[in-house]
């Protein structure tokens, strides 16, 4: 009986295995080629920038610093050309990432670009607070010069509240850089043109005066803040530092009275342990 093959016969099992290996190899080569092409291209959209940012993070966590560097450089180059809110977010995120890894030159570059975009796209109190937040990180890390560069980029568009905080932070930065005279002048200048409803400017002026051993002037400022703004966030600190200023003037009895008032008025203050320690030393018999 004649047998007719309706379909071509299946190749032997060994041949099929070879075909599968060949197809897998082709797929891997094509994926590798696509990846290589994409690796040579700059990210052209916020989504691609975010993808490269995440790749850089993965490389950094894996200890592959050269590959991380390459990925982050692509993001920085793209951010320099992009002017969108998404690019600003990516730039700021990259700045924080490098800052947390103590790579401050790179963090400064990304934060600078992010801040430039924020100011360009949406100047206002929100952008001002973002810049303050970035500057504060650098100031707390002891990088006062970098912090000052950020603070100085806040303009009148930020509103009075942010402007007041800016004046305080600039004064703190100048003081950290070893120029308390300029720091105090900055606060006095701002106080002449703006109100100080909670005594924040006066408190910081008194604090710098105290640090500069101008204890008489510092005492006046601290006492005025404690008297005129007893419910302010820094009122307890004003009374505590007033006691320290009195002690620096070699007037322990008056310092003790101020500490007693501090303990009565602000029993839950974060400074209560320091106040108790100072009170204990005052109670010790003098030799």
Rosetta blueprint (number, residue, H / E / L):
1 X L
2 X L
3 X L
4 X L
5 X L
6 X L
7 X L
8 X L
9 X L
10 X L
11 X L
12 X L
13 X H
14 X H
15 X H
16 X H
17 X H
18 X H
19 X H
20 X H
21 X H
22 X H
23 X H
24 X H
25 X H
26 X H
27 X H
28 X H
29 X H
30 X H
31 X H
32 X H
33 X H
34 X H
35 X H
36 X H
37 X H
38 X H
39 X H
40 X L
41 X L
42 X L
43 X L
44 X L
45 X L
46 X H
47 X H
48 X H
49 X H
50 X H
51 X H
52 X H
53 X H
54 X H
55 X H
56 X H
57 X H
58 X H
59 X H
60 X H
61 X H
62 X L
63 X L
64 X L
65 X H
66 X H
67 X H
68 X H
69 X H
70 X H
71 X H
72 X H
73 X H
74 X H
75 X H
76 X H
77 X H
78 X H
79 X H
80 X H
81 X H
82 X L
83 X L
84 X L
85 X H
86 X H
87 X H
88 X H
89 X H
90 X H
91 X H
92 X H
93 X H
94 X H
95 X H
96 X H
97 X H
98 X H
99 X H
100 X H
101 X L
102 X L
103 X L
104 X H
105 X H
106 X H
107 X H
108 X H
109 X H
110 X H
111 X H
112 X H
113 X H
114 X H
115 X H
116 X H
117 X H
118 X H
119 X H
120 X H
121 X H
122 X H
123 X L
124 X L
125 X H
126 X H
127 X H
128 X H
129 X H
130 X H
131 X H
132 X H
133 X H
134 X H
135 X H
136 X H
137 X H
138 X H
139 X H
140 X H
141 X L
142 X L
143 X L
144 X H
145 X H
146 X H
147 X H
148 X H
149 X H
150 X H
151 X H
152 X L
153 X L
154 X L
155 X L
156 X H
157 X H
158 X H
159 X L
160 X H
161 X H
162 X H
163 X H
164 X H
165 X H
166 X H
167 X H
168 X H
169 X H
170 X H
171 X H
172 X H
173 X H
174 X H
175 X H
176 X H
177 X L
178 X L
179 X L
180 X H
181 X H
182 X H
183 X H
184 X H
185 X H
186 X H
187 X H
188 X H
189 X H
190 X H
191 X H
192 X H
193 X H
194 X L
195 X L
196 X L
197 X L
198 X L
199 X L
200 X H
201 X H
202 X H
203 X H
204 X H
205 X H
206 X H
207 X H
208 X H
209 X H
210 X H
211 X H
212 X L
213 X L
214 X L
215 X H
216 X H
217 X H
218 X H
219 X H
220 X H
221 X H
222 X H
223 X H
224 X H
225 X H
226 X H
227 X H
228 X H
229 X L
230 X L
231 X L
232 X L
233 X L
234 X L
235 X H
236 X H
237 X H
238 X H
239 X H
240 X H
241 X H
242 X H
243 X H
244 X H
245 X H
246 X H
247 X H
248 X H
249 X L
250 X L
251 X L
252 X H
253 X H
254 X H
255 X H
256 X H
257 X H
258 X H
259 X H
260 X H
261 X H
262 X H
263 X H
264 X H
265 X H
266 X L
267 X L
268 X L
269 X L
270 X L
271 X L
272 X H
273 X H
274 X H
275 X H
276 X H
277 X H
278 X H
279 X H
280 X H
281 X H
282 X H
283 X H
284 X L
285 X L
286 X L
287 X L
